[in-house]
Amino acid sequence: MHKPLTLHISLAGLLLAVFAFQFEVLQSIEKALLGKGQIHFVDWLFLPHGLKVIFVVLLGASVLWGVFPVQLAAMWFFLGTSFETALVYAIVATGGLWVSLALLNFPRGKIFEQRVRLW
């Protein structure tokens, strides 16, 4: 298999595993510690978002093709939302990552560059 494709499939699998860990393990611990109240959907430590941002900064916009289906699957299966709601959320979350990439590249005058140049 092509090396970049293998990398992106592996990253998508890692992101899906982190979503599963977040919703099945960490969220249960947080609910046990915080109890049920007004803020029972608050995640104090949301690992999938941090991982998505790291992927986009280091590898560029090409990872968004793998992030979108993982985001869709995570919202649909782990949170039990309707497919339509999961689709809208996945579009917004993936679009937000693209906007972040454009803003990080803005000072260099190349907002549509494939990846962020850190040096």
C-alpha positions as CSV (number, residue, x, y, z in Angstrom):
1,M,0.0,0.0,0.0
2,H,1.1,3.6,-0.6
3,K,3.1,4.9,2.4
4,P,1.0,8.2,2.9
5,L,-2.2,6.3,2.6
6,T,-1.1,3.7,5.2
7,L,-0.1,6.6,7.5
8,H,-3.5,8.3,7.1
9,I,-5.4,5.1,7.7
10,S,-3.3,4.4,10.8
11,L,-3.9,7.9,12.1
12,A,-7.7,7.5,11.5
13,G,-7.6,4.3,13.4
14,L,-5.7,6.0,16.3
15,L,-8.2,8.8,16.3
16,L,-11.1,6.4,16.4
17,A,-9.5,4.6,19.3
18,V,-9.0,7.9,21.2
19,F,-12.6,8.7,20.6
20,A,-13.6,5.3,22.0
21,F,-11.3,5.8,25.0
22,Q,-12.8,9.3,25.6
23,F,-16.4,8.3,25.5
24,E,-16.2,4.9,27.1
25,V,-13.5,5.4,29.8
26,L,-12.7,9.1,30.5
27,Q,-16.3,10.3,30.3
28,S,-17.4,7.6,32.8
29,I,-14.7,8.7,35.2
30,E,-15.6,12.4,34.9
31,K,-19.3,11.6,35.4
32,A,-18.5,9.6,38.5
33,L,-16.3,12.4,39.9
34,L,-18.7,15.3,39.0
35,G,-22.0,13.6,39.5
36,K,-25.1,14.4,37.5
37,G,-25.8,18.1,37.2
38,Q,-26.0,21.0,34.8
39,I,-22.6,20.3,33.3
40,H,-22.7,16.6,32.9
41,F,-21.7,16.9,29.2
42,V,-18.5,18.9,30.0
43,D,-15.3,17.1,29.3
44,W,-12.4,18.5,31.3
45,L,-9.9,16.6,29.2
46,F,-11.0,16.1,25.6
47,L,-8.2,14.1,23.9
48,P,-9.7,13.7,20.4
49,H,-9.7,17.4,19.7
50,G,-6.0,17.8,20.8
51,L,-5.0,14.9,18.6
52,K,-6.9,16.3,15.6
53,V,-5.1,19.7,16.0
54,I,-1.7,18.0,16.2
55,F,-2.4,16.0,13.1
56,V,-3.5,19.1,11.1
57,V,-0.5,21.1,12.3
58,L,2.1,18.5,11.6
59,L,0.6,16.8,8.4
60,G,-1.6,19.5,6.9
61,A,-5.0,19.5,5.3
62,S,-4.6,16.0,3.8
63,V,-5.5,14.5,7.2
64,L,-9.0,16.1,7.0
65,W,-10.1,13.4,4.6
66,G,-9.5,10.9,7.4
67,V,-10.7,13.1,10.3
68,F,-14.2,13.6,8.7
69,P,-15.4,9.9,8.6
70,V,-13.9,9.3,12.1
71,Q,-15.7,12.3,13.5
72,L,-18.9,11.2,11.8
73,A,-18.6,7.6,13.2
74,A,-17.7,8.8,16.7
75,M,-20.7,11.1,17.0
76,W,-23.1,8.5,15.4
77,F,-22.0,5.4,17.3
78,F,-20.5,6.6,20.6
79,L,-22.9,9.4,21.3
80,G,-25.9,7.8,19.7
81,T,-27.0,10.9,17.8
82,S,-29.0,10.7,14.6
83,F,-27.0,10.4,11.3
84,E,-28.1,13.9,10.3
85,T,-26.9,15.5,13.5
86,A,-23.6,13.5,13.4
87,L,-23.1,14.7,9.8
88,V,-23.6,18.3,10.6
89,Y,-21.3,18.0,13.6
90,A,-18.6,16.3,11.5
91,I,-18.8,19.0,8.8
92,V,-18.5,21.8,11.4
93,A,-15.7,20.1,13.3
94,T,-13.7,19.3,10.2
95,G,-14.3,22.7,8.8
96,G,-13.1,24.3,12.0
97,L,-9.8,22.4,11.6
98,W,-9.4,23.7,8.1
99,V,-10.1,27.3,9.3
100,S,-7.5,26.8,12.0
101,L,-4.9,25.6,9.4
102,A,-5.7,28.7,7.3
103,L,-5.3,31.0,10.3
104,L,-2.0,29.4,11.3
105,N,-0.7,30.0,7.7
106,F,-2.1,33.5,7.5
107,P,0.9,35.4,8.8
108,R,3.0,33.9,6.0
109,G,0.5,35.0,3.4
110,K,-0.2,31.5,2.2
111,I,-3.4,30.5,3.9
112,F,-4.1,27.6,1.5
113,E,-0.7,26.0,2.0
114,Q,-0.9,22.3,2.6
115,R,0.6,22.3,6.1
116,V,1.9,24.7,8.8
117,R,5.5,25.6,8.6
118,L,6.8,25.6,12.1
119,W,10.2,27.1,11.4
